[in-house]
């Protein structure tokens, strides 16, 4: 009997050790030594972004009365820099890199009858918080592709309701999000495996990866995807610039 | 005890008649040209129903008062003609009232629905969808562009599914979230639903019409008073029904032209 216990304890200890190694392997990847940087540009005249009429919701209409909110499909700077482009590694990740899940929980806020941010880049299984900062009810209604890995849901969040925590189980670029009560509210969630980021208001981005050969994909909600294949060496940032053409 | 019940019934009947007689919770002020017969119909219905209600309560109270303590030797008397007569009398009374109200009501209704709008009525389209109304003005060409349901997209704020790239009629269409109309001008409202059943209700306009999926319905009305009114959905249409509303601005012709110009610039 005693020897049986010993075997069980040893097996358990070994299992714990094995999981521990796997786990620490993931966190090592987070501190990758390679870097991909770049700038996203838009060539041509940016399309007209319609101002949004929020008169249905008097609180939000009043909030934006002096400076109406515009559509955010294409947010381009005067220098042609393009914001809100999702960047991710579509090929070349090792299993560990792909399955690592960042511990940050980004916020998907409903504020002033707008989604802030307009686009959210997430990892598969990464948790995010849905917040309603408005004195009015919203319903959050993500619509993933039918038959895909993620499932559609629709949840009401009245004024003062506590934030709730959600995650997506499969890769999908990108899931449209809408509010049925305020039809002008529209946003996107890009769910990918591995490191991902968004281009900032200068159009630039940085992706931290381990040295290796990768395909970087840039996704823009109106212009679709572009890819670039590149090799990253340790300690030497590689540049990947993308230019989308205005329709 | 019987007498107490009789008195209570009379008191309740009179108390509940007071707010109706005093118009305490009456309808909002009528701002339409067609509303008068509707209000008249409403008053007549209230008067007839009110009189019948008071009469029945008084009769009930009288019988309770009179027969609560029957004298033992008293013979029970029947309604003249027996139960049969009573049933016939009730059918004639209620049927006559319903018929009379119906005749008047149909007249008020037909005035709105069976009379076509005048030739210079201004067309405005309204689309109901879960859970908002969107309005469309035809623009300078006076023509509405075709609707392509496959092009409807919240992401592009194309709520009507207009093909502005290829359809010249759709190019100058003005889609708005608020409805503005000039005062004293007849409006021809063209209604359709994007999804389920909804309703277009403006109490002050005395207009309440359902949207039926798949049907193009129309209404015509003239607003006579400048102001801002609420358009609400009164047909339970889903989880956001309680918040399905828009605003109707009745403004002067000049203000309307300015507003439309501003909205056209925002398209």
Interface residues (C-beta under 8 A of the other chain):
Chain A: X50 X51 X52 X53 X54 X55 X56 X71 X73 X136 X137 X139 X154 X156 X176 X178 X180 X181 X182 X183 X184 X186 X221
Chain B: X129 X130 X131 X132 X133 X134 X154 X155 X156 X157 X159 X176 X177 X178 X238 X239 X240 X243 X245 X246 X247 X266 X267
